């Protein structure tokens, strides 16, 4: 990941699978998939974060928390 920072996170859940999404400050999105037997896929995706959230929202429950700055 280098010096990149996470600016937004999301989780999609359906049946025994969970997809974790992390939007990075350079626009890329990390996608980590966990199935019944553990993690099996980690990819750096170049589609926009919202595009992936919309894609997973079609067939899964998706949660994207609002990030707030901590003073």
N, C-alpha and C positions, 0 to 999 in steps of 0.2 A: 504494500500500500504506500510505502514511502512516507513523504511528508504531507500527503493528502489528508483532508479531514472529512469526517462524516457530517453532513448537514441535514440529513433527513433519514428516517428509518421507517420501515413498514414490515408487516407480517401478514402472510396469506395462509389460511388453514383450510384443508379439506380432507376429510376422512383421516387417514394415518400420515398424511404428508403436511409439512410446514415449510413455507418458503420465506426466508428472511431477505429483505432488501435493504441496502444501505446506499443512499445517494452520496457521492463524493463531491467535494468542492470544485473538481474539474469537469463535472457533468456526467462522468461515468457512474454506473450502478453496479454494486457487487450483489450477486444472487447466490445464496446458499440454500440448498435443499436438504431437508431432513425427512427421511422415511421411517418406516417401522423398525428397521434394523440400524438406524443411525444416519449420519451425514454421508451423502454420496455424490454431491455435485457442488462445486464452487466455480463461478464464472464471473468475469468482468464483462458486463453488458454495456453496449454503447447506445442502446435505445434510451430514451429519456425515462427518468424515474416514474413520472406520471403515466407514461405509456405502459410500463410494466404493471403498475398498480391497476390501471384500467383493464389490462389483459387478464390479470388474475381475478379481478372483481367479477368477471363474467360467471365463474364457476366456483368461487371460494369466498369465505368470509375474510375480508381484508381489514386490517387495523393500521392506521397511520396516525400516530400521536402528534400533537402539535408541540413543537419544541419551543421552549421559552428560555431566555437567557437568565442565568443565575448571577445575582450581584453579590 
